[in-house]
Amino acid sequence: MTGPAGPPGPGVVVRLGVLLATDVAEGSSPADLAARLTARLDAAYPGLSWGVDVVREDLGEPDGDESLDLLEFTRDRMLDEDWDLAVGLCGEPLRQGKHTLTRQVSPAHAAAVVSLGLAGTGPLEAVESAVARILGLDPDDSEPPAADLRGAVHAARQLATDVEERGGENEVAYGWRVATSNLRLLLGTIRANRPWTLAASLSRSLSAALATGALTLITTDLWLLSAEYNGLQMALVGLVAVVSVTVALVVGANLWERPRRRGEREQVMVFNLATVVSVVIGVAVLHVALFVAALAGSLLLVDPEVFGTVTGEAAEFTEYLKLAWFVGGLATIGSALGAGLEEDDDVRAAIFTRGSS
């Protein structure tokens, strides 16, 4: 993130870096592409000025899960060069597991990689489309809604504007200032991450959660506990469940980053804040889904007379709700075990990247 301190204004210059693989656009000079991209982006985003650097780079040939490696490489170069956004263009198809992709976009990292061989467009159009996706726009809209365009412009300004450094300030205070100064950017990034789809993307965590829920639902000792717990205790079970899985995912997949130098501090802080909030939302959605599944299971499988005999409580709907919440919390905690079995790249892809075939 570069630019003057203070609130973003119309004079902010957004720096975009484009890594051009050696085997693409061989007839075009980087300087010419940079000039043409600058003019097109200036016209597309009113009120912004763009500074574009196009660099020839040996990106290698993406193979296996290497599309994520290319994305990480592009982002590392962005941090090294002090760019605000970065797009890598390669000639070969991008691959993630068994999938062949045209592009990988990570709004959280403000970076993207595009396969020109599959995109069916030239480098200018490919970069414009990737920038739009990073900023939260649909590139298929020839004229995006005015509100969406204003949001994209504001997000770009926040990317390009530094939060003032204050000597001796601790991480919590600095994080709060970064969050409040980049609130719209953070919200847009979290929305682009689509955290509510996280659980469905992590099969091992979901399997562990469902297995834990099935086992706990038929354990009569847990019926007794759920009948005895009050509202505060049940809330604590849910809180512990969400926190434990969040920590397992963030720590297990090394999602929390540390800046390599002071110039990267704000951008890395924005990334970390968006990461934690996205994971918390994703895990909370998982918790609610498991509660609903446990409620359905308890209504179908737990006999009211047996429940009353075991717990000494009448099998009213409120007791089933308490049992379902308790079982859902334990199942969510069980998903933390599955989170430890997930591949780091699978977790990162589920949270940050939006690939398209």
N, C-alpha and C positions, 0 to 999 in steps of 0.2 A: 504494500500500500504506500503510495507516494502522494506528494502534494502538500499544501500548506495546512497548518493546524487550524482547528476551529470548525464551525459548521460548514457543510459542503455548499459551494456556490457555483454559479454558472461558469466561472473561469477555470474550473478544475480540468486538468488534463489526465485522461485515462490512458494508461500505458498497456498496450497489448503486444504480447510476444507471439510470434508464429514460427514454429520449428518446421522447416520444410525438408522432408527426406530427400536424399540425393537422387532418388529415382523418379521424382515427380516434378511436373512443371519445368522440365529441363530447358525449355526455350524461353523462359521468363527470368528476368533478373530480380533478385530480392528487393533491390531499391525500387524498381518499377511496381512490383506487387505491393510494397509498403505504401507507396504514394497513392495507388488506386484504392487500396483498402481504407486508408485514412479519409479520402474524399467520400467514399461510400458510407462509412460509419458516421462521419460528421453529419451527413444528410439524413441518415436513418435515426439518429438520436439527437433531437433538437436540444440545444443548450449545453451539449458536451463537446469538448475538443479531444481528439484522439491522437495519440502518438504510437505509431505502429513500427515494430522492429521485426523484420523477416530474416531468419537465420537459416542457412543450409546446415543440416545436421544429419549425421549417420544414425538413424533410429534403429537400424537392424531390421530383421524380419519377425513380425509378431507371430508367435507359435504357442500352442497350448493356451495357458492362462496369461500369456505375455501382454495382452491388451491392458491389464491392470498395471503391469510393470511400465509400459509406455506412458500410461497416465501419470504414474508416480514420477517417472523421469521428466515429463513435461512440467509437472508442478515444481519439481526440484529446480529446474532451470528458471522457472518463473521467480522463485524465491532468490536464486543466485543473482539474477539480472534485475531484481527489483521491479518486475512487471506487476501489473494489477490483475491481468487475466492472461491465459496462455492457451494456445491451440497447436497441437501437433498434427501434421499431415503426412500420411504414409501412403504407399502405393498398394501394399498387400492387404488382404482382408484381416480384420481383427478377430481374434478367437478368444472365447472365454469358456473353458470346459468343452462341451460338445457344440457350443453355439458359435456361429459365424456372424459377426456384427459389422455394421457399417460405421458405427461411432460408439464411443464411450464418453459420457459427459458427467462431470462431477461438479454440480453447483457449489457444494461445500468447499471444494478446493479451488474454485474459479478456474477450472482447467478442463480440457477436452482433447480427445484424439479422434481423427476421422480417417477412414480409408477412402481415398479418392477413387480407388479401383472399383468400389461398390457404390459410392455415393452418386455417381452419374452426373456430377457437376464439376466445375472448375474450382481452383483453389479459392478464388474470391468468394464464390457462393458458399462453399463449404465452411469457410471461416465465419462469414456472416451468420450462417445458420447455427454454428456452434456457439457463437457469442450470444445470440438470441436465447438459446437454451440455457446457457449459464445464467443469464439475467432474468430467467423466468418467463420468457415469451415463447409463443408457438411460432416457429419459423414458417409454418405453412400459411399463416395469416399474412396476406399481402399488406393489409392495413390493420395492425393490432388495435384493439380498443384503446381509447385515449387514456383511460385509467391504468391499464396494464403498461402502456408505454411510459407513462409518468413514473410508475413503480420501477421499471427497468432502469430509467435514467437516474432515479434516486439511488438505486442499488449500486449502479456504476460509480456514482459520485462518492458513496460511502466506501467503496473499495479503494478509491483513489485518494482518500483523505485520511491523513494520520491523526490519531488521538494524541494529544500533547503528553509528552513524558514528564513525570514529576519525580524528582529525586527522593529516594527513601520510601516510595509508595509500595505497600504490600500487594500481593497478587490478587487478593479479594477486592480491594478498592480499585485496582487497575481493571480487573475483570468487569466490575460494575460499570465503570466509565466506558469501557469498550462496548458492553452490551447496550447501554442507553444511547451511545453515539451511533451504533450500527443496528438499531432495533429493527428497522424495516428490512435491512439486508439479512439479518438473522432469521426473521420470520419467513422471508422468501426462500432462504436456504433450507430451513426446516420443512417448509411445504414441499419444496422440490425433492427433498429426500424421501418423501412419502413414508414416514416412519410407521404408519398403521399397517403397512404390508410386510414389516420386518419378520414377524413370527412365521408367516407363510413361506418365507424364503429360506428359513433355517430349519431344515427337516429334522436334524438330530435333536435340537432343543424342543421342537414341537412333539416329537415322538416320546422323549423323556417326560415331558409335561403330561401328556395323555396317559402314559403308563402309570405315572405317580398318582394321577387323579383316579384312575380305575382301581388301583390298589387301596387307596385311602378311603374311597367311597364305601367299600364293603368291610372296613375295619370298625368293629363296634366300639372299641375303646375311643376312637375319634368321634363317634357319635356323642359319647359322654362328655368329651372336652368341648365340643361345639355347643352342647346344651348348657354347659356351665359358663362359657365365656360371655362377657358383656360386650356392648358396642365398642368401647375403647380398645379392649383386647383384640376384637376382630379387626379393627382398623389397623392396629399394630402388626397383626399378621400380614395384612395386605401391604403395608409399608415395607416391612422386612422382605417380603417376597419381591417387590419391585426393585428395591435397592440391591438385593443380592444378585439378581440376574443382570441388572445394569452394570454392577461392578465386574461380574464375571465376563461380560461381553467387552467392556471397555479395556479392562486389564488383559484379559486373555488374548484379544486380537490386537493389542498394542495400538488402540485407537487414540490414546492421549498423546499429543505431540509436544515436544519442547523446542523452542526456537534455537536455531544454531547461532544466531547473532541478534543483537538488539533490533535491527531493522526489520526482522521478521516477527517481532513479538506480537504486534497487534493482529496481523493476519492469522497467526497460529492460534491466538486467543479466540478470535471469531470462529475459527474452525473447531476448536475444542468445545466451545459453548454450544455450537450447533450440533456437534456430535453427541454430547451428553443429553441435551434436550430431546434430540431425535430418538436416542436409545430409550430414554425414560418413557416417551410417548409410545414407542413400539412395545415395550414391556408392559405398560399399563393396558394397552389394547389387548395384549395376550392374556393378561390377568382377568380382564372383563369377559373375554371370550371363554376362558376356562371356567369362570363362575357360571356363565350361562349354560355351558355343557354339563357342569356338575349339578346345576339345578334340574336340568332335564333328566339327568341320570338318577338323581335322588327321587324325583317324583315317579319315575318308572320302576326303579329297582328296590327302593327302600320301603318295606311293608309298614304301614302305619302302626299296626298292632305290635309288631316286633320292635319298632323304634320306641314306642311307648313303654314296652316292657323293659327294654335295656336302659333307657334314660330316665324313666319315671316322669317324663313330660308328655303332655298330649301332642300328638303328631299334627300340629297346626302348620299353616303355611309359613309363618315366621320362623319356626324351627327348621323347616326345610331350607329357608333362605340362609339361616345361620350355618347350617351344615354345608350348603353349597359354597358359601363364602370361605369357610374354613378349608374345604377340600380344594377350592380354586387357588387359595393362597399356597397351600402345600404343593399343589401341582406346579404352580409358577416357580416356587423354590426348586422343585425337581428339575425344571427346565434349565436351571443353572448348571446342572451336571451335564446336560446335553450341550450347553454352550461351550463347555470346556473341550468338547470333542469336535466342534466346528473348525473347519480350516479358516485361517486368518483371512485369506483372500475371499472366501465365501461371505464372511461377515462384512468385510469392507465393501464388497460389491453390493450386498443387500442394503447397506445403509447409504452409501455415497453415490454409486454410479447408476446411470440410466442408459443402458445400451439399447440399440435398435438394430434389427436385422435388415 
